[in-house]
Amino acid sequence: MARSEYMRSFYLPPEPLRLGYFLTNYYPDILVTSPDEYKEFVRKNSLHGGADVVLEVAGGTDTFRLAWECARPNAIVTIVALYDQAQPLPLPEMYGKNLTFKTGGVDGCDCDEILRLIAEGKIDTTPLITHRFSLSEIEEAYRIFENRLDGVIKVAITGRG
């Protein structure tokens, strides 16, 4: 899709190592800011005083609140993240925003097509795989992934070894 002056992407990296990854592999023109300036930065750099669409993928302590606060009125907020605790839905603070929330886990109904597109080289997932382990090393792979060590994004497990 061609980008226009009206189409902007904002990214708040959960870890600094991931910023370089996204700038290099996907979005060299993405707008980046720090967490303490994020809400105001999005408002100033959006046509309607906030984001039209928000994808919340971090699942951190304050990321749900940040997601809906950065959304403009009538925006769509998609929650991809998984949280350790229930998230409050402060309706009095949200009044007037008329937000649409989309939530849910992975929908497996398109897995066959996604795997076919990967096999055909139409979707390149290799930049996402930062670590590889054999099945015999799966405990170490989980330890690194769960604790977000060594700049891990995704781990590939092979049946060898």
N, C-alpha and C positions, 0 to 999 in steps of 0.2 A: 504494500500500500504506500503510495506516495505521501510524504509528510507535507503539511502546509503550515503557514504561519499561525494557523488557528489550532493546530494539533500539536500539543506539547505533552511530553512525558516527564514526570517527576519521579525521583528515586531517593529513598531514604535508606541507605545501606545499613543493615543490622551489624555488619562487621566491615571495617575498612578494606579488608582483602577482597571482598565481593565487588566493591565499586569498580576496581580495575578490570575485573572479569567482565562485568556488564558493559562497560565503556568499550572494551576491546572487541568483544564477541557479538554484541547486539545493538547497542544504542550509543554511538559516539556523540550524538547531539543531545543527549538527555540532560535535563537540568537537575543539579544536585545541591543539597544544602544540609545543614546540621539539624539534629532533632529539635534543638531549642528555637530555631528560626523557621521550622517547617510550615506551620499553619499560615503564618504571615507571608512567607515566600510563595506558597501555592496561591493564596488570594491575590497577591500582586501580579503573578504571572499567568493568571487565568482570565478568560474573557468574561466570565460570569461570577467572579468573586469566589470561586472555589472549583474543585475538580468536577467534571461531568461524570466520570467513572472512577471509582477507587477500588483497587485490588489490595486487600489486606492479607498478606501471606506470611508475615513474621510471627504472629502469635505471642508477642511479648506482653509484658505487664500492662502497658498503656497504649498498645497499638490499635486496639478496637476503638477506643475513644478518639484517638488521633485520626483514624480512618473516617469516622462519621463527621468529625469536626471540620475536616478539610474538604468535605463534599459540599457542593453548592446546593441550594434548594432544588428539589426534584431530581437529584442525582441518583445513580445506582452505586451501591456499596456491596461489593462481592467479598465474602469472607471465605478465604481458602484455608486460613490458618486453623490450627488446632490448639486450643487453650488448656492449660492445666486447671483453671478454675472457671466458674461461671462468670460471664461478663454482664455488668449492670447495663440496663437499657433505661437511661434517665429521660423518660418521656417529656417532663416539663422543659428540660434543656433543649430537646430536639424539636419542640413544638414549632411549627411553621416551616420546617425543612422538607417535609413530605418526601422522605427518602424511601427508596426501594432497596431492601436487603435481599441478597441471594446468598444462601449458605448450602453446605453439604460436603460430603466426602467425594472421593473419586468415583465418577460414573464409568463403570467398566463396559458400557454398551458399545463404545467406539474403539475398544482395544484392538480388535482385528484390523480395522482400518489404519490405526496409528502404527501398529507394528508393520503393516504392509508399506506405509509411507516411509518409515525408517529404513526398511529393507531395500526400497527403491531409491534411497538417497534423497528423497524429497524433504525429509526432516532430519536435520543433523543434531543428534543429542550428544555427540562426543565432547563438546566444550563443557557440558554439565558434569561429566564424569571426571572427578579430580583424583580419585583413589581407586585402585583395583586390588582385590584380594582373592585368594583361592577359598574354596568352601571350608577347608581345614582351618582358615584364619578368620572365620566369621565373627568370633567373639571380639577380636581386635578391631575388626571393621565396625562392629556396632559401638564399641567403646569410642572410637574416633568420631563416628557420625553423631552419636548421642551427645557427646560433649563438645561438638563443633571445633575439633582440634585440627591443626595443620591446614587451615583454609579449606576444609572439606565442603563440597557442595553436594555431590552425589557419589555413591560408592557402587562399583560394579563387582559382582561376585561371580567367579568362574567355577566350573565343576572340577577343574584340575587342581592337583596338589593335595 
